[in-house]
Amino acid sequence: MPIDILHHADQNYVELNLSGKLVKEDYHNFTPSIETLIKQHGPLHMLVVLEDFHGWTMGALWEDTKFDIKHFKDIARLAIVGDSKWEEGMATFCKPFTKAKIKYFNIDDLDAARTWIAESA
């Protein structure tokens, strides 16, 4: 699965672009980068863009849950951008696993999501 991580240091957020289906190994590839940014900058604002996204394997879902628990306080804002109703539901599903302010945006509102995620908490 292609995962692109863009760190917008000047605007204090990380953008993850996800497509396809997440597998366990994907977390081993991108988690160290996110954890390094958390160590360097403290709590992050994270923008997750889901394009042609098909969900997770069970192994990937477990890795996601472990990441969320470990970094409960390390994500200050989370914007999820997608184009389907179930992706919108992910914003609600994430709430118990983080202290972050969470907001869902339709893919057509990507610019608004970038503006919101760059705001200070």
C-alpha positions in Angstrom: 0.0 0.0 0.0 1.4 3.4 -0.9 1.7 5.6 2.2 3.1 9.1 1.7 4.1 11.1 4.8 4.6 14.9 4.4 5.8 16.9 7.4 4.6 20.5 7.2 6.9 21.8 9.9 6.1 25.4 9.1 2.4 24.7 9.8 2.9 22.1 12.6 1.2 19.1 11.0 1.9 15.8 9.4 -0.1 14.7 6.4 -0.5 10.9 5.7 -1.9 9.9 2.3 -3.3 6.4 2.4 -4.7 4.3 -0.5 -5.4 0.6 -1.0 -5.6 -1.7 2.0 -3.4 -1.3 5.1 -1.4 -4.4 6.2 0.6 -4.9 9.4 3.9 -4.2 7.7 2.7 -0.7 6.7 2.7 0.3 10.3 6.3 -0.9 10.7 7.2 1.3 7.8 5.5 4.6 8.8 5.2 4.4 12.7 8.9 5.1 13.3 8.7 8.3 11.3 5.7 9.5 13.2 7.3 8.6 16.6 10.4 10.5 15.6 8.4 13.6 14.9 6.5 13.2 18.2 9.9 13.0 20.0 11.2 16.1 18.2 8.1 18.3 18.2 5.7 17.0 20.9 2.0 16.4 20.2 1.3 16.5 16.5 -1.6 17.6 14.4 -2.3 14.8 11.9 -4.1 15.0 8.6 -5.0 11.6 7.1 -6.2 11.6 3.5 -7.9 8.4 2.4 -8.1 8.1 -1.4 -9.2 4.8 -2.9 -8.9 3.4 0.6 -10.1 -0.2 1.3 -9.5 -0.5 5.1 -7.2 -2.7 7.1 -6.3 -6.4 7.5 -6.8 -7.7 11.0 -3.1 -7.5 11.7 -3.0 -3.8 10.6 -6.1 -3.0 12.7 -4.3 -4.4 15.7 -1.2 -2.3 14.9 -3.4 0.7 14.6 -5.0 0.1 18.0 -1.6 -0.4 19.7 -0.4 2.9 18.1 -3.5 4.7 19.3 -3.2 3.5 22.8 0.6 4.2 23.0 0.1 7.7 21.6 -3.1 8.6 23.3 -1.8 12.1 24.3 0.6 12.6 21.3 -1.9 13.6 18.7 -3.4 17.0 19.4 -5.6 17.3 16.3 -6.7 14.7 13.8 -8.4 15.5 10.5 -9.7 12.6 8.4 -10.4 13.3 4.8 -12.3 10.8 2.7 -15.0 10.2 0.2 -17.3 7.6 1.8 -19.7 7.3 4.8 -17.7 4.6 6.5 -14.6 6.8 6.5 -16.6 9.5 8.1 -17.6 7.0 10.8 -13.9 6.4 11.5 -13.7 9.9 13.0 -16.3 8.8 15.6 -14.6 5.4 16.1 -11.2 7.1 16.9 -12.5 9.3 19.7 -12.1 6.8 22.6 -8.4 6.2 21.6 -7.1 9.7 21.6 -7.4 13.1 23.3 -7.2 14.8 19.9 -9.8 17.1 18.5 -11.1 15.1 15.6 -12.9 16.3 12.5 -14.0 14.6 9.3 -13.8 16.4 5.9 -15.0 15.3 2.5 -12.3 14.9 -0.1 -13.7 18.0 -1.9 -12.9 20.0 1.3 -9.2 19.1 1.5 -8.1 22.7 1.6 -10.5 23.4 4.5 -9.0 20.4 6.3 -5.5 21.7 5.8 -6.5 25.1 7.2 -8.2 23.5 10.2 -5.4 21.1 11.0 -2.8 23.9 10.9 -4.7 26.0 13.5 -3.2 25.9 17.0 -5.1 23.6 19.4 
